Amino acid sequence: MDWKVFLAPYSQAVDELKVKLRGYRDLCGASSQNSPIEFVTGRVKPVPSILEKARRKDIPLDQLNTQMQDLAGVRIMCQFVDDIMKVVQWIRARTDFVVVEERDYINNKKKSGYRSYHVVVEYPVQTITGEQKILAEIQVRTLAMNFWATIEHSLNYKYKGNIPTDVKKRLLRAAEAAFRLDEEMSQIREEIWAAQERFSQKNAEEHLESWPGGTAK
């Protein structure tokens, strides 16, 4: 298989989805609204990871495009848990792709403690040979959830999927602590927004004063 050719549409999809989803943040800023989106990242699954997952899930290589939903992955980070479903509603309402599956790991966390909301979409990519519809996975989570998931992923890699029992217990406690942090932050979200607004305004005033002839008055 020519991996470069096979994965090119997935790379294109990731780039396009990042631009489109980041657009919500820009629109919120332009209308002076608090954006539920903190930032957006994306990646195409590396070939070694594709081969390892195909082996583990018994997926034939000629069926990767239909059986592996996360070859193209986009991740949306939110400040607050309540923001997650607002972003999911935006995704559902789009007409430039089709939602084919949703997995709610916020209300139905994994045994490991993992929390996130996954939306699998069918996204049309315009290629030199015509339109190609590919599957892409959009993950929506808080910053705390993302921090925990990144650490858990690193430990899984280190221990090749067999994390020691004592470490698993610590990870589970850490996951619950992260979720409690999210809940506490949600309780003071109005104060956080007000503080961020004042900070942004101060930065804007300082930037204006740095311009020749500029004034914050």
C-alpha positions as CSV (number, residue, x, y, z in Angstrom):
1,M,0.0,0.0,0.0
2,D,1.2,3.5,-0.8
3,W,0.5,5.1,2.5
4,K,1.3,8.6,1.3
5,V,-1.4,8.4,-1.3
6,F,-3.9,6.6,0.9
7,L,-3.6,9.1,3.8
8,A,-3.5,12.3,1.7
9,P,-7.3,12.8,1.7
10,Y,-7.3,12.2,5.5
11,S,-4.7,14.9,6.0
12,Q,-6.7,17.2,3.8
13,A,-9.8,16.5,5.9
14,V,-8.0,17.3,9.1
15,D,-6.7,20.6,7.8
16,E,-10.2,21.6,6.5
17,L,-12.0,20.5,9.7
18,K,-9.6,22.4,11.9
19,V,-10.2,25.6,10.0
20,K,-14.0,25.2,10.0
21,L,-14.2,24.4,13.7
22,R,-11.8,27.1,14.7
23,G,-14.1,29.5,12.9
24,Y,-16.7,29.2,15.7
25,R,-14.1,30.7,18.2
26,D,-13.5,33.6,15.8
27,L,-17.2,34.2,15.3
28,C,-17.8,34.2,19.1
29,G,-15.0,36.7,19.5
30,A,-16.3,39.0,16.7
31,S,-19.7,39.0,18.4
32,S,-18.2,39.5,21.9
33,Q,-19.5,36.1,23.1
34,N,-17.6,33.7,25.3
35,S,-16.4,30.9,23.1
36,P,-17.0,27.3,24.4
37,I,-14.0,26.3,22.2
38,E,-10.6,26.9,23.8
39,F,-8.5,25.5,20.9
40,V,-8.6,22.8,18.1
41,T,-5.9,20.4,17.1
42,G,-5.8,17.5,14.7
43,R,-3.7,14.7,13.3
44,V,-3.6,11.8,10.9
45,K,-3.0,8.5,12.6
46,P,0.7,7.4,12.2
47,V,1.2,4.3,10.0
48,P,2.7,2.2,12.9
49,S,-0.4,3.0,15.0
50,I,-2.7,2.1,12.1
51,L,-0.9,-1.3,11.7
52,E,-1.0,-2.0,15.4
53,K,-4.7,-1.2,15.7
54,A,-5.5,-3.2,12.6
55,R,-3.7,-6.2,14.0
56,R,-5.4,-5.8,17.5
57,K,-8.9,-5.2,16.0
58,D,-8.4,-7.8,13.2
59,I,-9.1,-5.2,10.5
60,P,-8.0,-6.1,6.9
61,L,-5.9,-3.3,5.4
62,D,-8.2,-3.1,2.4
63,Q,-11.1,-2.2,4.8
64,L,-9.3,0.5,6.8
65,N,-11.4,3.3,5.1
66,T,-14.6,1.8,6.5
67,Q,-13.5,-0.1,9.6
68,M,-11.1,2.4,11.2
69,Q,-13.0,5.6,12.2
70,D,-10.1,7.6,13.6
71,L,-7.6,7.7,10.8
72,A,-8.4,11.4,10.7
73,G,-8.8,12.8,14.1
74,V,-9.7,16.3,15.4
75,R,-9.8,17.3,19.0
76,I,-11.7,20.3,20.4
77,M,-10.8,21.5,23.9
78,C,-13.3,23.4,26.1
79,Q,-12.9,25.2,29.4
80,F,-16.0,23.8,31.0
81,V,-17.9,20.5,30.9
82,D,-21.1,22.3,30.0
83,D,-19.5,23.7,26.9
84,I,-19.0,20.2,25.4
85,M,-22.6,19.6,24.5
86,K,-22.9,23.1,23.0
87,V,-20.0,22.3,20.7
88,V,-21.6,18.9,19.9
89,Q,-24.8,20.7,18.9
90,W,-22.8,22.9,16.5
91,I,-21.3,19.8,15.0
92,R,-24.7,18.1,14.6
93,A,-26.1,21.2,12.9
94,R,-23.5,21.4,10.2
95,T,-24.5,20.5,6.6
96,D,-21.0,20.1,5.1
97,F,-20.6,16.6,6.7
98,V,-22.8,13.9,8.2
99,V,-22.7,12.6,11.7
100,V,-22.7,8.8,11.6
101,E,-22.0,7.9,15.3
102,E,-21.7,9.4,18.7
103,R,-20.1,8.0,21.8
104,D,-20.7,9.7,25.2
105,Y,-17.8,9.0,27.5
106,I,-18.7,12.0,29.7
107,N,-21.8,10.5,31.2
108,N,-20.6,6.9,30.5
109,K,-16.9,7.0,31.4
110,K,-14.6,4.1,30.5
111,K,-13.4,1.8,33.2
112,S,-10.0,3.5,33.1
113,G,-11.6,6.8,34.0
114,Y,-11.4,8.2,30.5
115,R,-13.9,10.9,29.7
116,S,-14.5,12.6,26.3
117,Y,-17.3,13.0,23.8
118,H,-16.6,11.4,20.4
119,V,-18.4,12.2,17.2
120,V,-17.7,10.2,14.0
121,V,-18.5,12.1,10.8
122,E,-18.5,11.3,7.1
123,Y,-16.6,14.1,5.5
124,P,-16.4,14.8,1.7
125,V,-13.0,15.6,0.5
126,Q,-12.5,17.1,-3.0
127,T,-9.5,15.3,-4.6
128,I,-8.0,15.3,-8.1
129,T,-9.9,12.2,-8.9
130,G,-13.2,13.5,-7.6
131,E,-15.1,13.6,-4.2
132,Q,-14.1,11.0,-1.6
133,K,-16.1,10.6,1.5
134,I,-14.0,9.6,4.5
135,L,-14.6,8.9,8.2
136,A,-13.1,11.3,10.7
137,E,-13.4,11.3,14.5
138,I,-14.0,14.5,16.4
139,Q,-13.2,14.4,20.1
140,V,-14.6,17.1,22.4
141,R,-13.3,17.4,26.0
142,T,-12.2,19.8,28.6
143,L,-8.5,20.8,29.2
144,A,-8.5,18.6,32.4
145,M,-9.8,15.6,30.5
146,N,-7.2,16.1,27.8
147,F,-4.4,16.3,30.3
148,W,-5.4,13.1,31.9
149,A,-6.0,11.3,28.6
150,T,-2.5,12.4,27.3
151,I,-0.8,10.9,30.4
152,E,-2.9,7.7,30.2
153,H,-1.9,7.3,26.5
154,S,1.8,7.8,27.4
155,L,1.6,5.1,30.1
156,N,-0.2,2.7,27.8
157,Y,2.6,3.2,25.3
158,K,5.2,2.6,28.0
159,Y,3.6,-0.5,29.3
160,K,2.4,-1.7,25.9
161,G,-1.2,-1.7,27.0
162,N,-0.6,-3.6,30.3
163,I,-0.4,-0.8,32.9
164,P,0.4,-2.2,36.4
165,T,-2.6,-2.5,38.7
166,D,-1.3,0.1,41.2
167,V,-0.7,2.6,38.5
168,K,-4.2,2.0,37.1
169,K,-5.7,2.7,40.5
170,R,-3.8,6.0,40.7
171,L,-4.9,6.9,37.2
172,L,-8.5,6.3,38.2
173,R,-8.2,8.5,41.2
174,A,-6.6,11.2,39.1
175,A,-9.4,11.0,36.6
176,E,-12.0,11.5,39.3
177,A,-9.9,14.4,40.7
178,A,-9.8,16.0,37.2
179,F,-13.5,15.7,36.9
180,R,-14.1,17.3,40.3
181,L,-11.8,20.1,39.1
182,D,-14.0,20.5,36.0
183,E,-17.1,20.6,38.2
184,E,-15.7,23.2,40.5
185,M,-14.6,25.4,37.6
186,S,-18.1,25.2,36.2
187,Q,-19.4,26.6,39.5
188,I,-17.4,29.8,39.1
189,R,-17.5,30.1,35.3
190,E,-19.0,33.6,35.5
191,E,-16.2,34.9,37.7
192,I,-13.6,33.2,35.3
193,W,-15.2,34.8,32.3
194,A,-15.2,38.3,34.0
195,A,-11.6,37.9,34.9
196,Q,-10.6,36.8,31.4
197,E,-12.6,39.7,29.9
198,R,-10.7,42.2,32.1
199,F,-7.4,40.6,31.2
200,S,-8.2,40.8,27.5
201,Q,-9.2,44.4,27.8
202,K,-6.1,45.4,29.7
203,N,-3.9,43.7,27.0
204,A,-5.8,45.5,24.2
205,E,-5.3,48.8,26.0
206,E,-1.6,48.2,26.5
207,H,-1.2,47.2,22.9
208,L,-2.9,50.4,21.7
209,E,-0.7,52.5,24.0
210,S,2.4,50.9,22.4
211,W,1.5,52.3,19.0
212,P,2.9,55.7,18.0
213,G,0.2,58.3,18.9
214,G,-1.9,55.5,20.4
215,T,-4.0,56.0,23.5
216,A,-6.2,53.9,25.7
217,K,-8.4,56.8,26.6
